[in-house]
Amino acid sequence: MNEKGYFVHESSYIDEPCQIGEGTKIWHFSHIMKDTVIGQNCNIGQNVVVSPNVIIGNNVKIQNNVSVYTGVICEDDVFLGPSCVFTNVINPRSFIERKAEYRKTTIKKGATIGANATIVCGYQIGRYAFIGAGSVVTKDVPDYALAVGNPARVVGYVCKCGNKLKKSGDKYICDSCGKEYEIINKNLSPKE
């Protein structure tokens, strides 16, 4: 840990200014670019690039070989699997600069993006949603949804603990932790 309370491997680069929270670890060959905000207790794996103005919450895990581009916001407790991909322009061309057209992509609290998944820019991944490995997200994903395929489709729901929920009548139940959920206004919510 350095005097600021976070760890940076000697092979990584941190551009200034940026804000990095206490307890965060940044591993080999990574590059954190200027004006980035990274919360506390994050783990940023090998060969990760975080572009300018990205916001990363607390306790976010970014696995190896991920590029988090300008326009992406990861809320607290997000998991970004190895080699998952973000975009930030819908119609890129190498010979046309479109920095003014970057689209915002939000990964809400507790969501998981599986290995090698692609998240097309301009969409929102809901709270505790789970995007399966290799999936291609081309629209918003609701809270607690399990989305897989290309294009990604909602095929079920997952618990806050990450296990697939089973439908029982008008409610959804987690066999692992026993938590119950129900659909309210077309969104899955924990049962009070």
C-alpha positions in Angstrom: 0.0 0.0 0.0 1.2 3.5 -0.8 0.8 6.6 1.4 -2.6 7.1 -0.1 -3.9 3.8 1.1 -4.1 1.8 -2.2 -1.8 -0.6 -4.0 -0.4 -0.1 -7.5 1.9 -2.7 -9.1 5.1 -1.1 -10.3 4.3 -2.0 -14.0 1.0 0.0 -14.0 0.4 3.6 -14.8 -1.8 6.1 -12.9 -2.4 9.4 -14.7 -3.2 12.5 -12.7 -5.5 13.8 -11.6 -7.6 10.8 -10.6 -9.2 9.6 -7.4 -8.6 6.1 -6.0 -10.1 4.8 -2.8 -8.4 3.2 0.1 -7.8 -0.5 0.0 -8.0 -0.7 -3.8 -5.5 -2.9 -5.6 -4.3 -2.3 -9.2 -2.3 -5.2 -10.6 0.2 -5.7 -13.4 0.3 -3.7 -16.7 -2.8 -1.7 -16.0 -3.4 1.9 -17.0 -5.8 4.2 -15.0 -6.3 7.4 -17.1 -6.9 10.9 -15.8 -10.1 12.2 -14.2 -11.2 8.6 -13.2 -12.9 7.9 -9.9 -12.3 4.5 -8.4 -13.9 3.6 -5.0 -12.6 1.8 -2.0 -11.6 -1.9 -1.9 -11.7 -2.5 -5.6 -9.5 -5.1 -7.3 -8.3 -4.2 -10.8 -6.7 -7.1 -12.5 -3.9 -7.5 -15.0 -3.9 -5.6 -18.3 -6.9 -3.4 -17.4 -7.4 0.1 -19.0 -9.8 2.6 -17.3 -10.4 5.5 -19.6 -10.9 9.2 -18.6 -13.9 10.2 -16.6 -15.0 6.6 -15.8 -16.7 6.2 -12.4 -16.2 2.9 -10.5 -17.9 2.4 -7.2 -16.7 0.6 -4.1 -15.8 -3.1 -3.9 -15.8 -3.5 -7.7 -13.9 -6.5 -9.2 -12.4 -6.0 -12.7 -10.8 -9.2 -14.0 -7.9 -9.4 -16.4 -7.9 -7.8 -19.9 -10.9 -5.5 -19.5 -11.1 -2.0 -21.0 -13.6 0.3 -19.3 -14.2 3.1 -21.7 -15.3 6.7 -21.2 -19.1 6.8 -20.6 -19.1 3.7 -18.3 -20.3 3.9 -14.7 -20.0 0.9 -12.5 -21.9 1.2 -9.2 -20.8 -0.6 -6.0 -20.2 -4.4 -5.9 -20.0 -4.8 -9.7 -18.1 -7.8 -11.1 -16.6 -7.5 -14.6 -15.4 -10.9 -15.8 -12.2 -11.6 -17.7 -12.0 -10.0 -21.2 -15.5 -8.5 -21.1 -15.9 -5.6 -23.6 -17.5 -2.2 -23.4 -18.2 0.2 -26.3 -18.8 3.9 -26.1 -19.8 5.0 -29.7 -22.6 3.3 -31.6 -21.1 3.8 -35.1 -17.3 4.1 -34.8 -15.1 5.0 -37.8 -11.3 5.5 -37.5 -11.4 8.6 -39.7 -14.3 10.4 -37.9 -13.8 11.7 -34.3 -17.0 11.0 -32.3 -15.9 11.8 -28.8 -18.9 14.2 -28.4 -21.2 11.2 -29.1 -20.0 8.9 -26.3 -23.1 7.1 -24.8 -23.5 6.5 -21.1 -23.6 2.9 -20.0 -24.5 2.1 -16.4 -23.8 -1.1 -14.6 -26.0 -1.0 -11.5 -25.1 -2.2 -8.0 -24.2 -5.8 -7.6 -24.4 -6.8 -11.3 -22.1 -9.4 -12.9 -20.8 -9.3 -16.4 -19.5 -12.7 -17.5 -16.2 -13.5 -19.2 -16.0 -12.3 -22.9 -19.4 -10.6 -22.8 -19.9 -7.5 -24.9 -21.9 -4.5 -23.6 -23.0 -2.2 -26.4 -23.0 1.4 -25.2 -26.0 3.4 -24.1 -27.8 0.8 -22.0 -28.2 0.0 -18.4 -27.6 -3.3 -16.6 -30.0 -3.6 -13.7 -29.2 -4.2 -10.0 -27.8 -7.7 -9.3 -28.4 -8.7 -13.0 -26.2 -11.5 -14.4 -24.9 -11.3 -17.9 -23.7 -14.8 -19.1 -20.3 -15.4 -20.5 -20.0 -14.5 -24.2 -23.3 -12.7 -24.3 -23.9 -9.5 -26.3 -26.1 -6.9 -24.6 -28.0 -4.7 -27.1 -30.7 -3.3 -24.8 -31.4 -2.5 -21.1 -31.3 -5.5 -18.7 -33.8 -5.4 -15.8 -32.8 -5.8 -12.1 -32.0 -9.4 -11.1 -32.3 -10.6 -14.7 -30.3 -13.5 -16.1 -29.4 -12.5 -19.7 -27.6 -14.8 -22.1 -26.9 -15.2 -25.8 -26.3 -13.0 -28.9 -28.2 -10.8 -28.7 -28.7 -11.3 -24.9 -32.2 -12.3 -23.9 -33.6 -12.6 -20.4 -34.0 -16.3 -19.6 -34.7 -16.1 -15.9 -33.8 -14.3 -12.7 -31.0 -14.5 -10.2 -30.9 -13.9 -6.5 -28.8 -11.2 -4.9 -26.5 -14.1 -3.9 -26.0 -15.0 -7.6 -28.0 -18.2 -7.8 -30.8 -18.8 -10.4 -34.3 -18.3 -8.9 -37.0 -20.9 -9.2 -40.6 -19.8 -10.0 -43.2 -20.9 -7.6 -46.7 -19.6 -8.3 -46.4 -15.8 -8.4 -43.1 -15.6 -6.6 -39.4 -16.5 -7.2 -37.4 -18.4 -4.6 -33.7 -18.9 -4.1 -32.9 -22.5 -3.2 -29.5 -21.4 -1.8 -30.3 -18.6 0.6 -34.2 -18.9 0.8 -34.8 -15.3 -0.2 -38.1 -14.7 -2.0 -38.8 -12.2 -4.8 -41.9 -11.0 -6.7 -42.8 -9.0 -9.8 -43.9 -5.5 -9.0 -44.6 -3.1 -12.0 -42.9 -5.5 -14.4 -39.7 -5.6 -12.2 -38.4 -8.3 -9.9 -38.0 -7.1 -6.3 -37.1 -8.8 -3.0 -40.3 -9.7 -1.1 -40.7 -7.6 2.0 
